[in-house]
Amino acid sequence: MNKLVQFVKESYAELRKVIWPGRDDVVSSVKVVIISTVMVAAVLGLIDVLLLFGIRLAF
């Protein structure tokens, strides 16, 4: 039980050291992730369409 209490105390102490991001940082990071996801999806969709077109021409 002592180890558990010590673990919780140390975990709490470490969490107090963390510098949490502000709202602006989180919002800008989310925008980057959404834009990147849309761009990758568009590129993969284009590749898929081109491959499908090429396969239909071949057969």
C-alpha positions in Angstrom: 0.0 0.0 0.0 2.9 2.3 0.7 4.2 1.9 -2.8 0.8 2.9 -4.2 0.6 6.0 -2.1 4.2 6.9 -3.1 3.3 6.4 -6.7 0.3 8.6 -6.6 2.3 11.4 -4.8 5.1 11.2 -7.3 2.7 11.2 -10.2 0.9 14.3 -8.8 4.2 16.0 -8.4 5.2 15.3 -12.0 1.9 16.5 -13.3 2.4 19.8 -11.5 5.6 20.3 -13.6 3.8 20.0 -16.9 3.2 23.1 -18.9 -0.2 22.6 -20.4 -0.9 24.2 -23.8 -3.3 27.1 -24.0 -6.5 27.3 -25.9 -4.8 29.0 -28.9 -2.1 26.4 -29.2 -4.7 23.6 -29.1 -6.9 25.2 -31.7 -4.0 25.8 -34.1 -2.8 22.2 -33.7 -6.3 20.9 -34.4 -6.5 23.1 -37.5 -3.2 21.6 -38.7 -4.4 18.1 -38.1 -7.7 18.6 -39.9 -6.1 20.3 -42.9 -3.4 17.6 -43.2 -6.0 14.9 -43.0 -8.1 16.4 -45.7 -5.1 16.9 -48.0 -3.9 13.3 -47.5 -7.4 12.0 -48.1 -7.6 14.1 -51.4 -4.3 12.8 -52.6 -5.2 9.2 -51.8 -8.6 9.7 -53.5 -6.9 11.0 -56.6 -4.5 8.1 -56.7 -7.4 5.7 -56.3 -9.3 7.3 -59.2 -6.3 7.3 -61.4 -5.5 3.7 -60.7 -9.1 2.7 -61.3 -9.1 4.6 -64.6 -5.9 2.8 -65.6 -7.2 -0.6 -64.7 -10.4 0.0 -66.7 -8.4 1.1 -69.7 -6.2 -2.1 -69.5 -9.1 -4.4 -69.3 
